[in-house]
């Protein structure tokens, strides 16, 4: 399943309490390939270090 940048932002904001989620890099530009990572900037969220693993798994 593929997600849009907007959908990824909605999921992260809802699950982790972030106010703003920005997708940048190759995924945002639309030129990502199978080896690309997902670059996110998360503002004013409540994500703790231990939750980062869960966030990575969710994505």
JOFENQUI-V955183 format. One record per helix or strand of 3 or more residues. SS is the DSSP state (h for helix, s for strand). FROM is the first residue (numbers start at 1). LEN is the number of residues. If there is no record, write none. Layout:
ss:SS from:FROM len:LEN
ss:SS from:FROM len:LEN
This chain:
ss:h from:5 len:12
ss:s from:20 len:5
ss:h from:26 len:4
ss:s from:39 len:5
ss:h from:49 len:10
